[in-house]
């Protein structure tokens, strides 16, 4: 998570040992939101909560691709612009985009104007249609790569969290997506997607969101292929 001091004042300081940061409400949270209001809201209400909605899954994996080389906060603050530019990430609609749509996006200051990433989103929409036809839903496909409990760290402390840039499961998912023609889906990008969509719970021990997220994952009904 990149430092955003230049974007919105000074960030709060995390505890150097636990990686936790205390908010105005007295709650301890993972450090990476830096106390920024919009970033903290994302941390509390989205990151790590399990998702089985195809549109949201497609949106997130595309936005993770756009993030490559940037910070997630940059993408988060442009998310509404991306939704407007890419038909709210309804992949059946995005798959029908033409070269005119590529040019329109390249002239849209509300998004990251990167031709290859724009073209990748259109390509991946076509591949998403194929995945849905094969598995019944994108959710059924993606959740089939959820790590088993025995392959997860026993404890997600600050030291462990900093080692989780990619995993065997994210590497396997990345490899399979690439085989199916997807692009901008490297293992690190895919692991960030898995973290955010709740396929793993990487909230730190002591974070006020860790237990609620874990309970949500326990209660979550995993989608299965049709």
N, C-alpha and C positions, 0 to 999 in steps of 0.2 A: 504494500500500500504506500504510494508515493507521498512525500511530504507536501502539504498544501499551504504552508505558511504564507507564500507569496500570493495566494488566491484569496485568503480571508483572514488576515490577521494572524496572530501567534497561536499556535496550537497548544493545548495543555500538555503537560509532561506525564508520561506513563511511569509507573513504578518500574525501575530498572531490573528488578528480579522477577516479579510476577507478570509484567507486561500489562497490568490492569490500569485503568484510568478512572478516577472518580468523577462522576457527573454532578451537575448542580442539584440533582435529586438525591445525592448521597449514594447512589448505586455504583458498583464497580462494573466496568465493561472492558472488553478487548480494546487494546490501545489504538487500533488503526483508524478509527473514525476521527480521532484527534479533538473531540469536543465540538466539531462543527455540526450545526443543527441538522442540516439535511443528511449529512453522512451518518450521524448518530441515529436518526430516524430509520435510515436504511438498515443499519446494524440491528436495531431493535425489532423491526417489523417485517423484514424481508430475508436478510442473510441467514441461511441455515434452516429456514422453515421449509418443510417438504412440499414440493410442487408436483402436480400431475396434470396440469393444464398444458396442452400441446402448444398453444400460442405463446404462453409465457416461457416455456422451455426453448422454443425456437428463437424468441426475442433475445433471451439471455445468452444463448450460445453465439448468436450473431454479434451482440454487443461486446461479449468477451473478445471476439475476433477484432472488433474495432478498437478495443482497449490496447491491443498489442503495441508496445512502445510508448504508451501513455499511462495516465492514472485512471483508476475506476471513477474517481470523483469527477474528472473531466467528462466522462461518458454519462455518469448519472445526471449531471447538470444539463446535458443535452438530450436526455432520454425522450422527453416529449417531442423534441425536434425530430429525432429518429423515428418515433412512432408516426408522426405526420408524414415523413418522407417515405416510409416503407409500409404504408397501408396497415398501420397498427400491428405489423408483423404477422398478418394473416398470410401464411405461406402460400396458400393456393393463389392469392392475388399477386404476391411478390413474384411468383414463378412466371407470371405473364408479363413482367416488366420488359420493356424494349430498350434499345439504345437511347431513345429519347428520354426514357426515365433515368438512365445512367447520367446523361448530360444534365437533366434537371437536378439530380442529387449533387452533382459536381458543382452546381451553382447555388447550392443551399447552404447558407452560413450557419444554419441551425444544427448541422451535423458535422462529423469529421469527413472532410472531402478528400477521400482516398480512392482512386479509381479501382484498384484491385480489390479493396475491401467491399466496395459497393457491388462490383461484379460478383464477388464471392457470395454476398448475401443472396443475390438472385439465383446463382447456381445452387446454393445450399437449400433454397426454397424448393427447387425442382427435386433435389435429392430427398428433402423431407417428405414430399408427396410419395416418393417411392418407398421410403421407410414406413410411412403410415399404411400404405397398401400391403406391405409385407407383415407388419407386426400388429396392425390394428390401431396403433397410436404411437406417437413419438415417445410418450411416457413409458409405455411398455418396453420399448427398445432401450431407452436411456437407463431406466431403473434396473434392467438386467445386469448392468455393470456396477451396481452398488457393492461396495466392499463388504465381505463377511466380517462379523465382529472379531474373529480371531486374527484378521489381517490389519486391524486398527491398533494404534498405540493404546496402551493401557491408560494413559493419562495425557490430556492435551494441556500441557503447561507451556509457558512462554518459549522455553528452549526447544521443546518438541515442535511447536507450531511453526517456528522459523525454519524447520527442515522440510516442511510439507509443501514444497513447490510443485511436485508431481509425485505420483504413486504408480505402482504396478497396474492398478485398475484404470487410472487416467491414461496411462500409456497404451493399454489394451484398447480402450475406447477410442482414443485418438487414431490408433492404427486401423481399427475397423472402419471408422468414419472416412478416413483417407482412402481406404480400399473401395469404399462406396462412392467416392467422387467428391466428398466434402473438402473444403479448403479453409485455411486459417483456423485449424482445430488441432494445434500441437498439444502435447501432453500437459504443459503448464496452463495453457488456456483452458483445456478440458477440466483440469483439476479445480481451477477457479470456478468454473461452471458447476461442478459437482458440489463444491462448498456452498455456493450461493443458493442452489436449488434443493439443499437439504439431503443430498445423497450421503453426506457425511456431516457430523456435527463438530466443527472446529472452533466453536466458542471456547474460550479458555476456562480452565477450572477457576471458579470464583467469579466469573462473569454472570451478571444477573439474568442473562438470556440462556445460559447453558442448560439448566434444568427444564425450563419450559419448552425449549426446542427439542430436547431429548424425549420429553413426554409426548410432544407432537409427533415425533418420529415413531415412537412406540405405538401410538394410536393410528398411525397412517396405514391405510390399506395399499400395499404395493400393487401397481398395475401389472397385469400379465398379458403376454401376447394372446391374441384371439386364435 
